[in-house]
Amino acid sequence: MPVSDPQSDHVSEIDAALLDAELFLKYKAADKAIKRLRTALEHNSRSIPLRERLREICATHKLTEEAARQCLALASLYIEREDFDSAHDRLLEAKQLDNRINIASGLEAIRRARRPDLKPEPGPEASFSQRHFTLAGDLSAVSVFDAIQVLENARLTGTLVLNGQAQEGQVLFNDGRIVDAESGGESAEVGFRRVVEITSGTFEFQKTPQQFPVKIQALSNTNLILDTLRLLDEEKQ
């Protein structure tokens, strides 16, 4: 009596789901294709082919929230496999599909994976230099990416000051968009690269009535951050 190979059964289940989805799509039944892929994911949650196909179908049929969720899940899987370029693409796509979505955890995961030497280290209890500020926090608990996301969503203009244990820096915002940065004697894109290296200490944001000259030209804050993380990785090579 032939013995069933669990690994072969697992692969066959994924292939069968993908084939069924294509047949449903052929007959204009996208909702059934999506349901079939979701059912298969209940038993194969780490399958990249299933999630990629579900992402594609949802994006094509304007189901942006589901497509964005699949992008985030895929980014995590790609990071685990150290496929940072694919993770980069999926995080960027998630933000483009749904600007409200928070991708800070994914950005932090890429930073830690690309540069483990930048892992946040808990320090002494945080103290802040000013009493009146719009936003403040401890970088070992709240990453700079989280802070940037909040400022972007609130469309705030002002200065985000980072007081790190080894270095300091600041990022300038116009209506939530990063337009300049300074750290370690560098400014603009290079300055922002130094800012991203600050993972311990505190941050404070102060609103300003006037906007700043634009010295960083990027399609979006997400593009800037992802490109910066890639450059940080290349610097280490």
C-alpha atoms as a printed R data frame, in Angstrom:
    type eleno elety resid chain resno       x      y       z
1   ATOM     1    CA   MET     A     1   0.000  0.000   0.000
2   ATOM     2    CA   PRO     A     2   1.576  3.324  -1.017
3   ATOM     3    CA   VAL     A     3   2.524  5.670   1.772
4   ATOM     4    CA   SER     A     4   1.367  9.285   1.497
5   ATOM     5    CA   ASP     A     5   4.120 11.879   1.664
6   ATOM     6    CA   PRO     A     6   2.935 14.774   3.921
7   ATOM     7    CA   GLN     A     7   5.237 17.213   2.115
8   ATOM     8    CA   SER     A     8   3.822 16.213  -1.276
9   ATOM     9    CA   ASP     A     9   0.275 16.479   0.057
10  ATOM    10    CA   HIS     A    10   1.091 19.969   1.372
11  ATOM    11    CA   VAL     A    11   2.448 21.127  -1.980
12  ATOM    12    CA   SER     A    12  -0.445 19.522  -3.851
13  ATOM    13    CA   GLU     A    13  -2.964 21.330  -1.641
14  ATOM    14    CA   ILE     A    14  -1.392 24.675  -2.506
15  ATOM    15    CA   ASP     A    15  -1.202 23.848  -6.213
16  ATOM    16    CA   ALA     A    16  -4.811 22.679  -6.202
17  ATOM    17    CA   ALA     A    17  -5.976 25.906  -4.581
18  ATOM    18    CA   LEU     A    18  -4.073 28.006  -7.108
19  ATOM    19    CA   LEU     A    19  -5.512 25.986 -10.000
20  ATOM    20    CA   ASP     A    20  -9.051 26.265  -8.627
21  ATOM    21    CA   ALA     A    21  -8.622 30.029  -8.241
22  ATOM    22    CA   GLU     A    22  -7.548 30.361 -11.866
23  ATOM    23    CA   LEU     A    23 -10.589 28.386 -13.010
24  ATOM    24    CA   PHE     A    24 -12.908 30.616 -10.979
25  ATOM    25    CA   LEU     A    25 -11.283 33.686 -12.499
26  ATOM    26    CA   LYS     A    26 -11.697 32.250 -15.984
27  ATOM    27    CA   TYR     A    27 -15.447 32.118 -15.371
28  ATOM    28    CA   LYS     A    28 -15.545 35.636 -13.884
29  ATOM    29    CA   ALA     A    29 -16.043 34.410 -10.315
30  ATOM    30    CA   ALA     A    30 -13.398 36.433  -8.471
31  ATOM    31    CA   ASP     A    31 -15.266 36.180  -5.178
32  ATOM    32    CA   LYS     A    32 -15.060 32.367  -5.315
33  ATOM    33    CA   ALA     A    33 -11.369 32.531  -6.230
34  ATOM    34    CA   ILE     A    34 -10.691 34.729  -3.214
35  ATOM    35    CA   LYS     A    35 -12.695 32.424  -0.934
36  ATOM    36    CA   ARG     A    36 -10.783 29.383  -2.234
37  ATOM    37    CA   LEU     A    37  -7.401 31.000  -1.571
38  ATOM    38    CA   ARG     A    38  -8.455 32.173   1.896
39  ATOM    39    CA   THR     A    39  -9.562 28.648   2.776
40  ATOM    40    CA   ALA     A    40  -6.227 27.229   1.617
41  ATOM    41    CA   LEU     A    41  -4.376 29.828   3.699
42  ATOM    42    CA   GLU     A    42  -6.092 28.565   6.845
43  ATOM    43    CA   HIS     A    43  -3.878 25.467   6.578
44  ATOM    44    CA   ASN     A    44  -0.926 27.024   4.707
45  ATOM    45    CA   SER     A    45  -0.584 30.466   6.269
46  ATOM    46    CA   ARG     A    46   3.108 30.751   5.361
47  ATOM    47    CA   SER     A    47   2.613 30.018   1.673
48  ATOM    48    CA   ILE     A    48   3.995 32.884  -0.373
49  ATOM    49    CA   PRO     A    49   2.407 31.710  -3.677
50  ATOM    50    CA   LEU     A    50  -1.067 31.648  -2.088
51  ATOM    51    CA   ARG     A    51  -0.682 35.091  -0.538
52  ATOM    52    CA   GLU     A    52   0.850 36.593  -3.669
53  ATOM    53    CA   ARG     A    53  -2.028 35.347  -5.834
54  ATOM    54    CA   LEU     A    54  -4.606 36.549  -3.319
55  ATOM    55    CA   ARG     A    55  -2.884 39.950  -3.235
56  ATOM    56    CA   GLU     A    56  -2.955 40.199  -7.018
57  ATOM    57    CA   ILE     A    57  -6.626 39.280  -7.315
58  ATOM    58    CA   CYS     A    58  -7.713 41.640  -4.524
59  ATOM    59    CA   ALA     A    59  -5.694 44.519  -5.963
60  ATOM    60    CA   THR     A    60  -7.125 43.914  -9.448
61  ATOM    61    CA   HIS     A    61 -10.693 43.915  -8.108
62  ATOM    62    CA   LYS     A    62 -10.180 47.028  -5.958
63  ATOM    63    CA   LEU     A    63 -10.291 45.182  -2.634
64  ATOM    64    CA   THR     A    64  -7.540 47.430  -1.367
65  ATOM    65    CA   GLU     A    65  -7.782 46.676   2.355
66  ATOM    66    CA   GLU     A    66  -7.408 42.919   1.829
67  ATOM    67    CA   ALA     A    67  -4.617 43.461  -0.706
68  ATOM    68    CA   ALA     A    68  -2.785 45.704   1.762
69  ATOM    69    CA   ARG     A    69  -3.127 43.099   4.528
70  ATOM    70    CA   GLN     A    70  -1.633 40.469   2.259
71  ATOM    71    CA   CYS     A    71   1.232 42.838   1.438
72  ATOM    72    CA   LEU     A    72   2.050 43.178   5.142
73  ATOM    73    CA   ALA     A    73   1.919 39.421   5.680
74  ATOM    74    CA   LEU     A    74   4.139 38.864   2.647
75  ATOM    75    CA   ALA     A    75   6.625 41.478   3.836
76  ATOM    76    CA   SER     A    76   7.031 39.570   7.111
77  ATOM    77    CA   LEU     A    77   7.582 36.291   5.273
78  ATOM    78    CA   TYR     A    78  10.122 37.864   2.939
79  ATOM    79    CA   ILE     A    79  12.008 39.444   5.847
80  ATOM    80    CA   GLU     A    80  12.274 36.025   7.512
81  ATOM    81    CA   ARG     A    81  13.833 34.726   4.283
82  ATOM    82    CA   GLU     A    82  16.143 37.765   4.108
83  ATOM    83    CA   ASP     A    83  14.587 38.736   0.774
84  ATOM    84    CA   PHE     A    84  14.639 42.415   1.653
85  ATOM    85    CA   ASP     A    85  13.996 43.694  -1.859
86  ATOM    86    CA   SER     A    86  10.690 41.815  -2.032
87  ATOM    87    CA   ALA     A    87   9.812 42.954   1.500
88  ATOM    88    CA   HIS     A    88  10.619 46.523   0.392
89  ATOM    89    CA   ASP     A    89   8.228 46.231  -2.572
90  ATOM    90    CA   ARG     A    90   5.366 44.794  -0.533
91  ATOM    91    CA   LEU     A    91   5.619 47.415   2.228
92  ATOM    92    CA   LEU     A    92   5.641 50.187  -0.346
93  ATOM    93    CA   GLU     A    93   2.646 48.646  -2.116
94  ATOM    94    CA   ALA     A    94   0.747 48.302   1.185
95  ATOM    95    CA   LYS     A    95   1.171 52.013   1.835
96  ATOM    96    CA   GLN     A    96   0.125 52.890  -1.707
97  ATOM    97    CA   LEU     A    97  -2.986 50.717  -1.448
98  ATOM    98    CA   ASP     A    98  -4.062 52.139   1.907
99  ATOM    99    CA   ASN     A    99  -2.305 55.248   3.160
100 ATOM   100    CA   ARG     A   100  -3.864 54.766   6.608
101 ATOM   101    CA   ILE     A   101  -2.060 51.505   7.166
102 ATOM   102    CA   ASN     A   102   0.813 51.491   9.660
103 ATOM   103    CA   ILE     A   103   3.928 49.848   8.227
104 ATOM   104    CA   ALA     A   104   6.267 51.017  11.005
105 ATOM   105    CA   SER     A   105   6.678 47.505  12.420
106 ATOM   106    CA   GLY     A   106   7.712 46.223   8.992
107 ATOM   107    CA   LEU     A   107  10.205 49.048   8.554
108 ATOM   108    CA   GLU     A   108  11.650 48.345  12.002
109 ATOM   109    CA   ALA     A   109  11.918 44.630  11.162
110 ATOM   110    CA   ILE     A   110  13.870 45.447   7.996
111 ATOM   111    CA   ARG     A   111  16.164 47.799   9.923
112 ATOM   112    CA   ARG     A   112  16.897 45.147  12.554
113 ATOM   113    CA   ALA     A   113  17.433 42.446   9.921
114 ATOM   114    CA   ARG     A   114  19.666 44.577   7.694
115 ATOM   115    CA   ARG     A   115  21.529 46.201  10.558
116 ATOM   116    CA   PRO     A   116  21.377 44.074  13.738
117 ATOM   117    CA   ASP     A   117  23.971 46.426  15.239
118 ATOM   118    CA   LEU     A   118  21.234 49.096  15.361
119 ATOM   119    CA   LYS     A   119  18.987 47.058  17.643
120 ATOM   120    CA   PRO     A   120  17.363 49.362  20.246
121 ATOM   121    CA   GLU     A   121  18.840 49.020  23.711
122 ATOM   122    CA   PRO     A   122  16.714 50.021  26.722
123 ATOM   123    CA   GLY     A   123  18.311 52.917  28.563
124 ATOM   124    CA   PRO     A   124  17.562 54.830  31.754
125 ATOM   125    CA   GLU     A   125  14.117 56.313  32.257
126 ATOM   126    CA   ALA     A   126  13.481 58.872  29.533
127 ATOM   127    CA   SER     A   127  13.603 62.556  30.384
128 ATOM   128    CA   PHE     A   128  12.593 65.369  28.054
129 ATOM   129    CA   SER     A   129  14.169 68.779  27.597
130 ATOM   130    CA   GLN     A   130  10.903 70.676  27.068
131 ATOM   131    CA   ARG     A   131   7.600 70.698  28.914
132 ATOM   132    CA   HIS     A   132   5.423 71.617  25.959
133 ATOM   133    CA   PHE     A   133   5.640 69.434  22.895
134 ATOM   134    CA   THR     A   134   3.212 67.863  20.436
135 ATOM   135    CA   LEU     A   135   4.667 64.358  20.504
136 ATOM   136    CA   ALA     A   136   7.407 62.698  22.547
137 ATOM   137    CA   GLY     A   137   8.597 59.214  23.384
138 ATOM   138    CA   ASP     A   138  11.332 56.725  24.193
139 ATOM   139    CA   LEU     A   139  13.055 55.351  21.069
140 ATOM   140    CA   SER     A   140  13.663 51.968  22.666
141 ATOM   141    CA   ALA     A   141   9.880 51.566  22.987
142 ATOM   142    CA   VAL     A   142   8.570 53.627  20.046
143 ATOM   143    CA   SER     A   143  10.640 53.617  16.863
144 ATOM   144    CA   VAL     A   144  11.353 56.700  14.793
145 ATOM   145    CA   PHE     A   145   9.242 55.054  12.060
146 ATOM   146    CA   ASP     A   146   6.199 55.058  14.340
147 ATOM   147    CA   ALA     A   147   6.760 58.734  15.108
148 ATOM   148    CA   ILE     A   148   7.088 59.554  11.408
149 ATOM   149    CA   GLN     A   149   3.848 57.684  10.665
150 ATOM   150    CA   VAL     A   150   1.941 59.694  13.280
151 ATOM   151    CA   LEU     A   151   3.303 63.005  11.988
152 ATOM   152    CA   GLU     A   152   2.553 62.060   8.396
153 ATOM   153    CA   ASN     A   153  -1.031 61.029   9.153
154 ATOM   154    CA   ALA     A   154  -1.603 64.254  11.129
155 ATOM   155    CA   ARG     A   155   0.005 66.317   8.332
156 ATOM   156    CA   LEU     A   156   2.055 68.297  10.863
157 ATOM   157    CA   THR     A   157   4.728 70.891  10.158
158 ATOM   158    CA   GLY     A   158   7.634 71.122  12.576
159 ATOM   159    CA   THR     A   159  10.832 69.552  13.872
160 ATOM   160    CA   LEU     A   160  11.328 66.049  15.229
161 ATOM   161    CA   VAL     A   161  14.372 66.094  17.516
162 ATOM   162    CA   LEU     A   162  16.108 62.834  18.436
163 ATOM   163    CA   ASN     A   163  18.391 62.758  21.458
164 ATOM   164    CA   GLY     A   164  20.310 59.508  21.122
165 ATOM   165    CA   GLN     A   165  22.802 58.025  23.518
166 ATOM   166    CA   ALA     A   166  25.610 58.304  20.961
167 ATOM   167    CA   GLN     A   167  24.363 60.990  18.566
168 ATOM   168    CA   GLU     A   168  21.576 63.479  17.988
169 ATOM   169    CA   GLY     A   169  19.545 64.452  14.981
170 ATOM   170    CA   GLN     A   170  16.455 66.189  13.706
171 ATOM   171    CA   VAL     A   171  13.953 65.693  10.911
172 ATOM   172    CA   LEU     A   172  11.965 68.580   9.401
173 ATOM   173    CA   PHE     A   173   8.388 68.124   8.203
174 ATOM   174    CA   ASN     A   174   6.084 70.150   5.968
175 ATOM   175    CA   ASP     A   175   2.481 68.943   6.280
176 ATOM   176    CA   GLY     A   176   3.706 65.510   7.347
177 ATOM   177    CA   ARG     A   177   6.280 65.133   4.553
178 ATOM   178    CA   ILE     A   178   9.978 64.870   5.367
179 ATOM   179    CA   VAL     A   179  11.808 67.744   3.682
180 ATOM   180    CA   ASP     A   180  15.174 67.816   5.476
181 ATOM   181    CA   ALA     A   181  17.209 66.104   8.187
182 ATOM   182    CA   GLU     A   182  20.407 66.795  10.120
183 ATOM   183    CA   SER     A   183  22.665 64.522  12.131
184 ATOM   184    CA   GLY     A   184  26.394 64.014  12.615
185 ATOM   185    CA   GLY     A   185  27.226 67.122  10.633
186 ATOM   186    CA   GLU     A   186  25.309 65.857   7.602
187 ATOM   187    CA   SER     A   187  22.030 67.106   6.148
188 ATOM   188    CA   ALA     A   188  19.346 66.145   3.620
189 ATOM   189    CA   GLU     A   189  19.395 62.439   2.586
190 ATOM   190    CA   VAL     A   190  22.736 61.702   4.231
191 ATOM   191    CA   GLY     A   191  21.573 63.375   7.411
192 ATOM   192    CA   PHE     A   192  18.415 61.274   7.387
193 ATOM   193    CA   ARG     A   193  20.538 58.149   7.005
194 ATOM   194    CA   ARG     A   194  22.360 59.094  10.208
195 ATOM   195    CA   VAL     A   195  19.022 59.756  11.930
196 ATOM   196    CA   VAL     A   196  17.790 56.244  11.114
197 ATOM   197    CA   GLU     A   197  20.834 54.881  12.954
198 ATOM   198    CA   ILE     A   198  19.558 56.418  16.209
199 ATOM   199    CA   THR     A   199  17.619 53.651  17.966
200 ATOM   200    CA   SER     A   200  17.992 54.560  21.652
201 ATOM   201    CA   GLY     A   201  17.232 57.765  23.542
202 ATOM   202    CA   THR     A   202  14.236 60.052  23.205
203 ATOM   203    CA   PHE     A   203  12.371 62.040  20.568
204 ATOM   204    CA   GLU     A   204  10.332 65.251  20.777
205 ATOM   205    CA   PHE     A   205   8.287 67.005  18.123
206 ATOM   206    CA   GLN     A   206   7.592 70.729  18.085
207 ATOM   207    CA   LYS     A   207   5.115 72.307  15.674
208 ATOM   208    CA   THR     A   208   6.171 75.416  13.783
209 ATOM   209    CA   PRO     A   209   3.997 77.966  11.949
210 ATOM   210    CA   GLN     A   210   6.376 78.297   8.996
211 ATOM   211    CA   GLN     A   211   7.346 75.598   6.541
212 ATOM   212    CA   PHE     A   212  10.955 74.647   5.793
213 ATOM   213    CA   PRO     A   213  12.962 74.739   2.557
214 ATOM   214    CA   VAL     A   214  12.735 71.391   0.781
215 ATOM   215    CA   LYS     A   215  16.141 69.691   0.715
216 ATOM   216    CA   ILE     A   216  14.943 66.088   0.451
217 ATOM   217    CA   GLN     A   217  13.057 65.207  -2.712
218 ATOM   218    CA   ALA     A   218  11.291 61.844  -2.324
219 ATOM   219    CA   LEU     A   219   8.083 60.402  -3.717
220 ATOM   220    CA   SER     A   220   6.904 59.725  -0.163
221 ATOM   221    CA   ASN     A   221   8.202 59.225   3.361
222 ATOM   222    CA   THR     A   222   7.904 55.465   2.822
223 ATOM   223    CA   ASN     A   223  10.053 55.601  -0.323
224 ATOM   224    CA   LEU     A   224  12.646 57.659   1.525
225 ATOM   225    CA   ILE     A   225  12.776 55.283   4.501
226 ATOM   226    CA   LEU     A   226  12.976 52.119   2.408
227 ATOM   227    CA   ASP     A   227  15.695 53.577   0.171
228 ATOM   228    CA   THR     A   228  17.589 54.695   3.277
229 ATOM   229    CA   LEU     A   229  17.415 51.225   4.832
230 ATOM   230    CA   ARG     A   230  18.768 49.746   1.616
231 ATOM   231    CA   LEU     A   231  21.682 52.196   1.624
232 ATOM   232    CA   LEU     A   232  22.431 51.433   5.265
233 ATOM   233    CA   ASP     A   233  22.696 47.766   4.364
234 ATOM   234    CA   GLU     A   234  25.002 48.565   1.458
235 ATOM   235    CA   GLU     A   235  27.207 50.678   3.731
236 ATOM   236    CA   LYS     A   236  27.738 47.684   5.970
237 ATOM   237    CA   GLN     A   237  28.736 45.352   3.126
